[in-house]
Amino acid sequence: MAHYAFLDEQNVVVEVIVGRDENEGVDWELHYAEVRGLRCKRTSYNTLAGKRPDGSPGYRGNYAGIGYTYMGEIDAFVPPCPGDGFVLDEETATWVQGC
């Protein structure tokens, strides 16, 4: 079982689904994108702030949620900015209060 996020034209997550594992020789990101007509990226249910629960590196920053943005330049899902004065920590794909 794997999870996939569908993105709008601005790379904002509009839907997350449970789908097929990619170890079956099929590019499921491409398959789901073609079926839905939306860009699709796999996301990991076990990733938060760049890490898995055991502390090992996570997959794509955070588990994608509706309203999150996929940032291709850091290959991560980033939550909406909580307000003015926050800056993105690209290592954790989270917002921190700026200086």
DSSP file (Angstrom, degrees, kcal/mol; ACC not computed):
  #  RESIDUE AA STRUCTURE BP1 BP2  ACC     N-H-->O    O-->H-N    N-H-->O    O-->H-N    TCO  KAPPA ALPHA  PHI   PSI    X-CA   Y-CA   Z-CA
    1    1 A M              0   0    0      0, 0.0     2,-0.3     0, 0.0    19,-0.2   0.000 360.0 360.0 360.0 134.5    0.0    0.0    0.0
    2    2 A A  E     -A   19   0A   0     17,-1.9    17,-3.9    19,-0.1     2,-0.4  -0.898 360.0-127.1-135.2 163.9    1.3    3.4   -0.9
    3    3 A H  E     -AB  18  43A   0     40,-0.8    40,-2.6    -2,-0.3     2,-0.4  -0.917  20.2-167.1-117.7 143.8   -0.1    7.0   -0.8
    4    4 A Y  E     -AB  17  42A   0     13,-2.4    13,-2.8    -2,-0.4     2,-0.4  -0.984   8.9-148.6-133.1 140.2   -0.2    9.4   -3.7
    5    5 A A  E     -AB  16  41A   0     36,-3.4    36,-2.4    -2,-0.4     2,-0.4  -0.905   9.3-145.9-109.8 135.3   -1.0   13.2   -3.8
    6    6 A F  E     -AB  15  40A   0      9,-3.1     8,-2.9    -2,-0.4     9,-1.1  -0.849  18.9-154.5 -99.5 136.9   -2.6   14.9   -6.7
    7    7 A L  E     -AB  13  39A   0     32,-2.6    32,-0.8    -2,-0.4     6,-0.2  -0.850   6.0-139.6-116.4 144.1   -1.5   18.4   -7.5
    8    8 A D    >   -     0   0    0      4,-2.3     3,-1.9    -2,-0.3    -1,-0.1  -0.145  50.4 -77.0 -84.0-169.7   -3.1   21.4   -9.2
    9    9 A E  T 3  S+     0   0    0      1,-0.3    -1,-0.0     2,-0.1    -2,-0.0   0.740 134.3  49.9 -64.5 -23.4   -1.4   23.8  -11.6
   10   10 A Q  T 3  S-     0   0    0      2,-0.1    -1,-0.3     0, 0.0     3,-0.1   0.232 120.5-107.1 -97.8  13.1    0.4   25.5   -8.7
   11   11 A N  S <  S+     0   0    0     -3,-1.9    59,-3.2     1,-0.3     2,-0.4   0.735  71.1 147.6  67.0  24.9    1.6   22.2   -7.2
   12   12 A V  B     -C   69   0B   0     57,-0.2    -4,-2.3     1,-0.0     2,-0.3  -0.775  54.8-111.9 -90.8 135.0   -0.9   22.5   -4.3
   13   13 A V  E     +A    7   0A   0     55,-3.3    54,-2.5    -2,-0.4    -6,-0.2  -0.495  39.9 169.2 -69.7 125.6   -2.2   19.1   -3.1
   14   14 A V  E     +     0   0A   0     -8,-2.9     2,-0.3     1,-0.4    -1,-0.2   0.558  66.0   7.9-111.2 -15.8   -5.9   18.7   -3.9
   15   15 A E  E     -A    6   0A   0     -9,-1.1    -9,-3.1    50,-0.1     2,-0.4  -0.962  54.8-156.6-163.5 146.9   -6.3   15.0   -3.0
   16   16 A V  E     -A    5   0A   0     -2,-0.3     2,-0.3   -11,-0.2   -11,-0.2  -0.999  20.9-178.4-128.1 132.5   -4.4   12.2   -1.4
   17   17 A I  E     -A    4   0A   0    -13,-2.8   -13,-2.4    -2,-0.4     2,-0.5  -0.855  31.3-116.8-126.5 161.3   -5.3    8.5   -2.1
   18   18 A V  E     +A    3   0A   0     -2,-0.3   -15,-0.3   -15,-0.2     2,-0.2  -0.871  51.4 157.9 -91.8 129.9   -4.2    5.1   -1.1
   19   19 A G  E     -A    2   0A   0    -17,-3.9   -17,-1.9    -2,-0.5     2,-0.2  -0.548  38.5 -51.6-136.6-160.1   -2.8    3.3   -4.1
   20   20 A R        -     0   0    0    -19,-0.2     2,-0.1    -2,-0.2    -1,-0.1  -0.501  53.8-105.5 -85.2 149.6   -0.5    0.5   -5.3
   21   21 A D    >   -     0   0    0     -2,-0.2     3,-0.7     1,-0.1     5,-0.2  -0.434  22.2-132.2 -68.5 147.3    3.1    0.0   -4.3
   22   22 A E  G >  S+     0   0    0      1,-0.2     3,-0.8    -2,-0.1     4,-0.1   0.410  91.5  86.9 -83.4   3.6    5.7    0.9   -6.8
   23   23 A N  G 3   +     0   0    0      1,-0.2    -1,-0.2     2,-0.1     4,-0.1   0.282  67.9  83.3 -85.2  13.5    7.6   -2.3   -6.4
   24   24 A E  G <  S-     0   0    0     -3,-0.7    -1,-0.2     2,-0.3    -2,-0.1   0.247 111.8-102.5 -99.6  11.9    5.3   -4.0   -9.0
   25   25 A G  S <  S+     0   0    0     -3,-0.8     2,-0.4     1,-0.3    -2,-0.1   0.604  89.5 110.4  80.1  11.0    7.3   -2.7  -12.0
   26   26 A V  S    S-     0   0    0     -5,-0.2     2,-1.4    -4,-0.1    -2,-0.3  -0.948  71.3-129.4-119.4 139.2    4.7    0.0  -12.8
   27   27 A D     >  -     0   0    0     -2,-0.4     4,-2.3     1,-0.2     3,-0.1  -0.718  29.7-178.9 -84.1  92.4    5.3    3.7  -12.5
   28   28 A W  H  > S+     0   0    0     -2,-1.4     4,-2.9     1,-0.2     5,-0.3   0.797  75.9  61.0 -69.5 -28.7    2.1    4.4  -10.5
   29   29 A E  H  > S+     0   0    0      2,-0.2     4,-2.0     1,-0.2    -1,-0.2   0.954 110.7  41.3 -58.5 -47.6    2.8    8.2  -10.3
   30   30 A L  H  > S+     0   0    0      2,-0.2     4,-2.4     1,-0.2    -2,-0.2   0.915 114.9  51.6 -65.6 -43.9    2.6    8.3  -14.0
   31   31 A H  H  X S+     0   0    0     -4,-2.3     4,-2.3     1,-0.2    -2,-0.2   0.954 112.7  43.6 -58.9 -52.6   -0.4    5.9  -14.2
   32   32 A Y  H  X S+     0   0    0     -4,-2.9     4,-2.6     1,-0.2     6,-0.3   0.872 112.1  54.7 -64.2 -36.1   -2.5    7.9  -11.7
   33   33 A A  H  X>S+     0   0    0     -4,-2.0     4,-2.2    -5,-0.3     5,-0.7   0.918 110.3  45.9 -62.0 -43.1   -1.5   11.2  -13.4
   34   34 A E  H  <5S+     0   0    0     -4,-2.4    -2,-0.2     2,-0.2    -1,-0.2   0.898 114.4  47.7 -67.3 -40.0   -2.7    9.9  -16.8
   35   35 A V  H  <5S+     0   0    0     -4,-2.3    -2,-0.2    -5,-0.2    -1,-0.2   0.913 123.0  32.4 -66.9 -43.0   -5.9    8.5  -15.4
   36   36 A R  H  <5S-     0   0    0     -4,-2.6    -2,-0.2     2,-0.2    -1,-0.2   0.685  98.1-128.9 -90.0 -19.9   -6.8   11.7  -13.4
   37   37 A G  T  <5S+     0   0    0     -4,-2.2     2,-0.3     1,-0.3    -3,-0.2   0.749  74.9 105.8  73.8  22.3   -5.3   14.3  -15.6
   38   38 A L  S   <S-     0   0    0     -5,-0.7    -1,-0.3    -6,-0.3    -2,-0.2  -0.945  81.7 -96.2-129.8 152.4   -3.4   15.8  -12.7
   39   39 A R  E     -B    7   0A   0    -32,-0.8   -32,-2.6    -2,-0.3     2,-0.4  -0.427  45.0-158.6 -63.6 143.5    0.2   15.7  -11.6
   40   40 A C  E     -B    6   0A   0    -34,-0.2     2,-0.4   -11,-0.1   -34,-0.2  -0.991  15.2-179.9-134.6 135.4    0.8   12.9   -9.1
   41   41 A K  E     -B    5   0A   0    -36,-2.4   -36,-3.4    -2,-0.4     2,-0.1  -0.997  29.0-119.4-133.6 138.8    3.5   12.4   -6.5
   42   42 A R  E     -B    4   0A   0     -2,-0.4     2,-0.3   -38,-0.2   -38,-0.3  -0.459  32.0-167.7 -71.6 148.8    4.0    9.6   -4.1
   43   43 A T  E     -B    3   0A   0    -40,-2.6   -40,-0.8    -2,-0.1     2,-0.6  -0.960  17.9-124.2-137.2 154.4    4.0   10.6   -0.4
   44   44 A S    >   -     0   0    0     15,-0.6     3,-1.5    -2,-0.3    15,-0.1  -0.892   3.3-156.8-108.7 121.8    5.0    8.7    2.8
   45   45 A Y  T 3  S+     0   0    0     -2,-0.6    18,-0.2     1,-0.3    -1,-0.1   0.728  95.8  57.6 -61.1 -23.1    2.5    8.3    5.6
   46   46 A N  T 3  S+     0   0    0     16,-0.1     2,-0.5    -3,-0.0    -1,-0.3   0.080  86.5  96.8 -99.7  22.6    5.5    7.8    7.9
   47   47 A T    <   +     0   0    0     -3,-1.5    16,-1.7     5,-0.2     2,-0.3  -0.953  38.0 160.3-119.3 131.2    7.3   11.1    7.2
   48   48 A L  B >  S-E   51   0C   0      3,-2.6     3,-1.6    -2,-0.5    14,-0.2  -0.965  72.4  -8.3-146.2 128.1    7.1   14.3    9.3
   49   49 A A  T 3  S-     0   0    0     -2,-0.3    13,-0.2     1,-0.3    44,-0.2   0.856 129.4 -53.7  53.6  39.4    9.5   17.2    9.2
   50   50 A G  T 3  S+     0   0    0     11,-3.5     8,-2.6     1,-0.2     2,-0.3   0.509 119.8  89.4  81.2   5.2   12.0   15.2    7.1
   51   51 A K  B <   -EF  48  57C   0     -3,-1.6    -3,-2.6    10,-0.3    -1,-0.2  -0.934  66.6-129.7-135.8 157.0   12.2   12.2    9.3
   52   52 A R    >   -     0   0    0      4,-2.7     3,-2.5    -2,-0.3    -5,-0.2  -0.549  46.5 -95.0 -91.3 166.6   10.5    8.8    9.9
   53   53 A P  T 3  S+     0   0    0      0, 0.0    -6,-0.1     0, 0.0    -1,-0.1   0.800 126.4  55.1 -55.1 -29.9    9.4    7.8   13.4
   54   54 A D  T 3  S-     0   0    0      3,-0.1    -3,-0.0     2,-0.1     0, 0.0   0.436 121.4-107.0 -84.1   2.5   12.7    5.9   13.9
   55   55 A G  S <  S+     0   0    0     -3,-2.5     3,-0.1     1,-0.3    -1,-0.0   0.341  77.3 132.3  91.4  -7.0   14.7    9.1   13.1
   56   56 A S  S    S-     0   0    0      1,-0.2    -4,-2.7    -5,-0.1    -1,-0.3  -0.334  72.2 -72.2 -73.4 162.0   15.9    7.9    9.7
   57   57 A P  B     -F   51   0C   0      0, 0.0    -6,-0.3     0, 0.0    -1,-0.2  -0.239  54.3-135.6 -56.7 139.3   15.6   10.2    6.7
   58   58 A G        -     0   0    0     -8,-2.6     2,-0.5    -3,-0.1    -6,-0.1  -0.154  15.9-104.3 -86.2-175.7   12.0   10.7    5.5
   59   59 A Y  S    S-     0   0    0      1,-0.2   -15,-0.6    -8,-0.1    -9,-0.1  -0.960  90.6 -14.7-119.0 116.3   10.5   10.8    2.0
   60   60 A R  S    S-     0   0    0     -2,-0.5     2,-2.7     1,-0.2    17,-2.6   0.854 105.3 -85.2  60.2  40.8    9.6   14.1    0.5
   61   61 A G  S    S+     0   0    0     15,-0.2   -11,-3.5    30,-0.1   -10,-0.3  -0.293 101.6   9.2  75.6 -62.8    9.7   16.1    3.6
   62   62 A N  S    S-     0   0    0     -2,-2.7     2,-0.3   -14,-0.2    15,-0.3  -0.966  86.0 -88.7-146.4 157.0    6.2   15.5    5.0
   63   63 A Y        -     0   0    0    -16,-1.7   -18,-0.1    -2,-0.3   -14,-0.1  -0.585  60.5-107.7 -64.3 130.3    3.2   13.3    4.4
   64   64 A A        -     0   0    0     -2,-0.3     2,-0.3   -61,-0.0    -1,-0.1  -0.353  41.4-175.8 -66.7 138.9    1.1   15.3    1.9
   65   65 A G    >   -     0   0    0     13,-0.1     3,-2.5    -2,-0.1   -52,-0.3  -0.916  40.8 -79.4-128.6 159.4   -2.0   17.0    3.1
   66   66 A I  T 3  S+     0   0    0     -2,-0.3   -52,-0.2     1,-0.3     3,-0.1  -0.372 121.6  22.6 -56.4 130.5   -4.7   18.9    1.3
   67   67 A G  T 3  S+     0   0    0    -54,-2.5    -1,-0.3     1,-0.4   -53,-0.1   0.242  92.7 126.1  92.1 -13.0   -3.4   22.5    0.9
   68   68 A Y    <   -     0   0    0     -3,-2.5   -55,-3.3    11,-0.1     2,-0.4  -0.390  56.2-130.4 -70.1 157.4    0.3   21.5    1.1
   69   69 A T  E     -CD  12  78B   0      9,-2.8     9,-2.9   -57,-0.2     2,-0.6  -0.937   5.5-137.1-113.0 133.5    2.6   22.5   -1.7
   70   70 A Y  E     - D   0  77B   0    -59,-3.2     2,-0.7    -2,-0.4     7,-0.2  -0.809  17.9-160.5 -86.4 121.6    4.9   20.2   -3.5
   71   71 A M  E >>> - D   0  76B   0      5,-3.2     5,-1.6    -2,-0.6     3,-1.2  -0.885   6.1-168.3-106.6 103.9    8.2   22.0   -4.0
   72   72 A G  T 345S+     0   0    0     -2,-0.7     3,-0.3     1,-0.3    -1,-0.2   0.808  81.3  66.5 -61.3 -32.8   10.2   20.3   -6.7
   73   73 A E  T 345S+     0   0    0      1,-0.3    -1,-0.3     3,-0.1    -2,-0.0   0.760 119.4  23.1 -65.7 -23.1   13.4   22.2   -6.0
   74   74 A I  T <45S-     0   0    0     -3,-1.2    -1,-0.3     2,-0.2    -2,-0.2   0.325 103.8-126.9-118.5   4.4   13.6   20.4   -2.6
   75   75 A D  T  <5 +     0   0    0     -4,-0.8     2,-0.3    -3,-0.3    -3,-0.2   0.928  67.8 121.2  49.8  54.7   11.5   17.4   -3.6
   76   76 A A  E   < -D   71   0B   0     -5,-1.6    -5,-3.2   -15,-0.1     2,-0.5  -0.988  66.6-122.3-147.0 152.3    9.2   17.9   -0.6
   77   77 A F  E     -D   70   0B   0    -17,-2.6    -7,-0.2    -2,-0.3   -15,-0.0  -0.852  33.6-164.4 -91.8 128.5    5.6   18.5    0.5
   78   78 A V  E     -D   69   0B   0     -9,-2.9    -9,-2.8    -2,-0.5    16,-0.1  -0.948  14.9-127.1-119.6 131.9    5.4   21.7    2.6
   79   79 A P        -     0   0    0      0, 0.0   -11,-0.1     0, 0.0   -12,-0.1  -0.265  46.0 -78.3 -68.9 163.6    2.5   22.7    4.8
   80   80 A P        -     0   0    0      0, 0.0    15,-0.1     0, 0.0   -12,-0.1  -0.306  56.4 -97.1 -59.4 146.1    0.9   26.2    4.3
   81   81 A C        -     0   0    0      1,-0.1     3,-0.1    -3,-0.1     7,-0.0  -0.466  27.5-140.6 -65.3 132.7    2.9   29.0    5.9
   82   82 A P        -     0   0    0      0, 0.0     2,-0.3     0, 0.0    -1,-0.1   0.622  62.0 -61.9 -74.6 -11.1    1.4   29.8    9.3
   83   83 A G  S >  S-     0   0    0      3,-0.0     3,-1.0     0, 0.0     0, 0.0  -0.949  76.0 -29.1 157.9-176.8    1.8   33.6    8.9
   84   84 A D  T 3  S+     0   0    0     -2,-0.3     3,-0.1     1,-0.2     0, 0.0  -0.297 113.4  36.5 -63.9 149.8    4.1   36.5    8.4
   85   85 A G  T 3  S+     0   0    0      1,-0.3    13,-4.2    12,-0.1     2,-0.4   0.513  87.2 119.8  87.1   5.0    7.6   36.2    9.8
   86   86 A F  E <   -G   97   0D   0     -3,-1.0     2,-0.3    11,-0.3    -1,-0.3  -0.814  42.1-165.0-104.1 145.5    8.1   32.5    9.0
   87   87 A V  E     -G   96   0D   0      9,-3.1     9,-2.8    -2,-0.4     2,-0.4  -0.931  27.0-106.1-125.4 152.2   10.8   31.1    6.8
   88   88 A L  E     -G   95   0D   0     -2,-0.3     2,-0.9     7,-0.2     7,-0.2  -0.634  17.6-149.8 -81.6 126.8   11.0   27.7    5.3
   89   89 A D  E >>> -G   94   0D   0      5,-3.2     4,-1.8    -2,-0.4     5,-1.2  -0.858  11.9-163.7 -89.8 104.3   13.6   25.3    6.7
   90   90 A E  T 345S+     0   0    0     -2,-0.9    -1,-0.2     1,-0.2     5,-0.0   0.736  82.5  60.1 -67.7 -23.3   14.4   23.3    3.6
   91   91 A E  T 345S+     0   0    0      1,-0.2    -1,-0.2     3,-0.1   -30,-0.1   0.864 121.1  24.0 -71.6 -34.7   16.0   20.4    5.5
   92   92 A T  T <45S-     0   0    0     -3,-0.6    -2,-0.2     2,-0.2    -1,-0.2   0.509  98.0-130.4-106.5  -7.6   12.8   19.7    7.5
   93   93 A A  T  <5S+     0   0    0     -4,-1.8     2,-0.3     1,-0.2   -44,-0.2   0.876  70.0 117.9  55.5  39.9   10.3   21.1    5.0
   94   94 A T  E   < -G   89   0D   0     -5,-1.2    -5,-3.2   -16,-0.1     2,-0.4  -0.877  68.2-108.2-129.8 164.0    8.7   23.0    7.9
   95   95 A W  E     -G   88   0D   0     -2,-0.3     2,-0.3    -7,-0.2    -7,-0.2  -0.773  32.9-175.3 -95.1 136.3    8.2   26.7    8.7
   96   96 A V  E     -G   87   0D   0     -9,-2.8    -9,-3.1    -2,-0.4     2,-0.2  -0.930  36.7 -93.1-126.7 153.4   10.2   28.3   11.5
   97   97 A Q  E     -G   86   0D   0     -2,-0.3   -11,-0.3   -11,-0.2   -12,-0.1  -0.472  46.5-129.3 -67.2 132.4   10.0   31.8   12.9
   98   98 A G              0   0    0    -13,-4.2    -1,-0.1    -2,-0.2   -12,-0.0  -0.139 360.0 360.0 -75.5 174.4   12.4   34.2   11.1
   99   99 A C              0   0    0    -13,-0.0    -1,-0.1     0, 0.0   -13,-0.1   0.469 360.0 360.0 -72.8 360.0   14.9   36.5   12.7
